[in-house]
Amino acid sequence: MTTSIVVDDVSKTFRYQYHRTLKQVLRPSRRTREAADPDGGPPTDGTFKALDGVSFEVQQGESIGLMGLNGSGKSTLLKLVSGVMRPDEGRVLTRGRISGLIATGAGFHNELTGRDNIYMNAAMLGMSKEETDAKFDDIAAFADVGRFLDTPVGNYSSGMFARLGFSVAVHVDCDIFIADEVLAVGDRPFKRKCLKRMKEIRESGITMFYVSHSAGSVKRMCDRAIVLEKGRVGFDGDVEEAIKFLHYDGEDEEPDAEEDERDDALANDI
Ligand SMILES: Nc1ncnc2c1ncn2[C@@H]1O[C@H](COP(=O)(O)OP(=O)(O)OP(=O)(O)O)[C@@H](O)[C@H]1O
């Protein structure tokens, strides 16, 4: 078996960004000092660990669901794996070309048309002009933005933005595919199309790293799940067990049952 991703004792620290007046900086009141800790605890040095000693390995072709409550560090971890961000401690190793959707429309230029942005986005993901030429019609058909293809993306709706970004990402020949909250963007037909395409990607032996709050789609899409808890790996293993683990620990953040049912139905459809 070939190792696809190694995350070795990785930590990432961020700084809280407060906006204070000059007076507050020079003469901080007790209230301002206490505000340095949003949990209301004692004043901190203004930093916190979004990821703390995270380690795991992924084999080529595995499909990993990354789960956890809001703010547990999932997107940060994806950014480290995709190379958009570097860890402060530890190391992240990946094998092969990475594609995927991390921030919808990241790297798009508002003043350029959809067509130009497809070429630019594809180049950023490592595709040559010839490769993009060959796949252009498929990419445009998948995005399905109609006549808007030749208008500046600055005028697109957020859903159209997402369609274009996802469309390029799924047409890149890659070894690792990263998807953050795919089900959160696009309308129902587009979500269905995305899930179908991701299933094909998964079945083609590409390593998949998929962030979702939807237990249903992780169950159908992934063969292993990692649950982050406040920046640490709380669970790593069987998907069903991961879901149980999450329900047990997140009493006040049970996934929305209705939404889960809808996603289940969508995933069943494909
Ligand atoms: N660039 C940044 N600067 C400061 N703090 C950040 C930055 N990026 C993320 N954070 C913080 O790091 C923590 C983890 O964020 P992250 O986006 O990784 O969580 P998540 O698990 O993806 O959350 P969600 O489920 O809400 O998308 C959060 O508290 C967030 O506010």
The ligand as a Tripos MOL2 file, in Angstrom:
@<TRIPOS>MOLECULE
LIG
   31    33     1     0     0
SMALL
NO_CHARGES

@<TRIPOS>ATOM
      1 N1         -6.7320   32.7240    9.8810 N.pl3     1 LIG1
      2 C1         -7.2210   32.5940   11.1120 C.ar      1 LIG1
      3 N2         -6.9250   33.4910   12.0800 N.ar      1 LIG1
      4 C2         -7.4030   33.3450   13.3200 C.ar      1 LIG1
      5 N3         -8.1960   32.3230   13.7170 N.ar      1 LIG1
      6 C3         -8.5210   31.4090   12.8090 C.ar      1 LIG1
      7 C4         -8.0600   31.4850   11.4570 C.ar      1 LIG1
      8 N4         -8.5480   30.4070   10.7890 N.ar      1 LIG1
      9 C5         -9.2790   29.7070   11.6770 C.ar      1 LIG1
     10 N5         -9.2560   30.2930   12.8810 N.ar      1 LIG1
     11 C6         -9.8940   29.8020   14.0970 C.3       1 LIG1
     12 O1         -9.4460   28.4600   14.2890 O.3       1 LIG1
     13 C7        -10.4890   27.6600   14.8410 C.3       1 LIG1
     14 C8        -10.7170   26.4710   13.9370 C.3       1 LIG1
     15 O2        -11.2890   26.9630   12.7330 O.3       1 LIG1
     16 P1        -11.6820   25.9970   11.5200 P.3       1 LIG1
     17 O3        -12.2270   26.8770   10.4420 O.co2     1 LIG1
     18 O4        -10.5180   25.1390   11.1880 O.co2     1 LIG1
     19 O5        -12.8280   25.1320   12.1870 O.3       1 LIG1
     20 P2        -13.8660   24.1140   11.4970 P.3       1 LIG1
     21 O6        -13.8100   22.8580   12.2870 O.co2     1 LIG1
     22 O7        -13.5900   24.0320   10.0370 O.co2     1 LIG1
     23 O8        -15.2210   24.8760   11.7740 O.3       1 LIG1
     24 P3        -16.6500   24.8540   10.9730 P.3       1 LIG1
     25 O9        -17.2790   23.5230   11.2130 O.co2     1 LIG1
     26 O10       -17.3910   25.9440   11.6600 O.co2     1 LIG1
     27 O11       -16.3500   25.1570    9.5400 O.co2     1 LIG1
     28 C9        -11.7070   28.5780   14.9770 C.3       1 LIG1
     29 O12       -11.7850   29.0120   16.3090 O.3       1 LIG1
     30 C10       -11.4050   29.7360   14.0340 C.3       1 LIG1
     31 O13       -11.9810   30.9260   14.5210 O.3       1 LIG1
@<TRIPOS>BOND
     1     1     2 1
     2     2     3 ar
     3     2     7 ar
     4     3     4 ar
     5     4     5 ar
     6     5     6 ar
     7     6     7 ar
     8     6    10 ar
     9     7     8 ar
    10     8     9 ar
    11     9    10 ar
    12    10    11 1
    13    11    12 1
    14    11    30 1
    15    12    13 1
    16    13    14 1
    17    13    28 1
    18    14    15 1
    19    15    16 1
    20    16    17 2
    21    16    18 1
    22    16    19 1
    23    19    20 1
    24    20    21 2
    25    20    22 1
    26    20    23 1
    27    23    24 1
    28    24    25 2
    29    24    26 1
    30    24    27 1
    31    28    29 1
    32    28    30 1
    33    30    31 1
@<TRIPOS>SUBSTRUCTURE
     1 LIG1         1 GROUP 0 **** ****
